């Protein structure tokens, strides 16, 4: 049994109906119904046992019988109420909003097969166990409560126990925490949809009064208190599903050959062989001088801004125009200071990778004779290739936290992109050339996801070893980690291939094929520009 029960309509097609991770179930109505009815049945049983003469004056019942009977009745009422509310929410609100942006909304499903165990599996197993226990009561001559009531009550109680047991199991394995972290990020973005719906007068007019109040409550009283970063960060990706305002059939048009969405990984060993040491050292000296000048200019702006802030705060009288001008001056210098520091930081990152590549090249050439340069064996060790620690006290005992979080963010981002690529190349309305390119991009994305799983596994093992006090753990710097981390993707703040691109830049500094200064000093793209470029690239495919 690997099932997701009562899959809502339009799941995953719109932010308003996010796809819940497998372990925590596709729809919470089932879980809320069985748990709430069982808890209320337990409370009612406690009340009935204390005031049994008022509850059952003619025929006293045992506590177990009262609990099973109340569990059956409350389970039926909770299930009917939950199903009615669920149907009303999706038919009167969610489906109406989703149909505005999606041409074909997926219908709801009674069940859906998955590859991982879910909370619904625990509910089904518990309900089956409860039914099996209640079967002997069918052959009793004079049962205390009706037979169908006993069977239904035992099934409801067993389903509640199964749901709680499944949650406890997934909590123990860690899948529940990870699923709720992912769901929390989706719910924050879902809340932004209420904000846009609230200001869409035409869409609000199409909703009934109850749902209009629901949107006002979520859009005005809740979304406004979300942190600013939620409004600034948009989920990368593209809607490959055609809009409802477009034609149902997309006409084929000539498609230009475009490069893959994810850049191919760089062969690090070949990059090391092509590095020109002398020219690279010269470029490093020039970049160090540039970095020093950038930091000096940034510090100068910091002093200038402090002087302007002092003058603004101690100014006795000023009109509105002068006040606004001075505030703009302070803000402008702040922006210039941040840009100078960011440029210096980009140079720092590039210098770190260039120096490390030069170190690797020297160690590799010294350990491997020239006659066997094509081989990968040598006398050097992993410890020789490690960088000099700056902030780490001990690499072997460090417990990675933020780094694992960044890898997980990349993993979720690429998983969403792969899913949209799969939806695109399976849609026969798109031209064959686009579908074939999306198929290749989806395969590249799946390859990167496998690499991310491998990197996360190695980091998790290193973290567990560090927590156990194992000082001999080498970490995630082995050969397998380099192979797994070598898979790259296009973007700025997400570069899965490490920074081997800077090695390629350094390798191109030979006197015979010297590249221009502008090409060498080109910094990595910022996160915001990368997201915009990725979104615009994918959006162009819709035309």
Secondary structure by P-SEA (a helix, b strand, c coil): cccccccccccccccccccccccccccaaaaaaaaaaaaaaaaaaaaaaaccccccccccccaaaaaaaaaaaaaaaaaaaaaaaaaaaaaacaaaaaaaccccccccccccccccccaaaaaaaaaaaaaaaaccccccccccccaaaaaaaaaaaaaaaaaaaaaaaaaaaaaaaaaaaaaaaaaaaaaaaaaaaaacaaaaaaccaaaaaaaaaaacccccccccccccccccccccccccccccbbbbccccccccccccccaaaaaaaaccaaaaaaaaaaaaaaaaaaaaaaaaaaaaaaaaaaaaaacccccaaaaaaaaaaaaaaaaaaaaaaaaaaaaaaaaaaaaaaaaaaaaaaaaccccccccccccccccccccccccccccccccccaaaaaaaaaaaaaaaaaaaaaaaaacccccaaaaaaaaaaaaaaaaaaaaaaaaaaaaaaaaaaaaaccccccccccaaaaaaaccccccccccccccaaaaaaaaaccccccccccccccccccaaaaaaaaaaaaaaaac
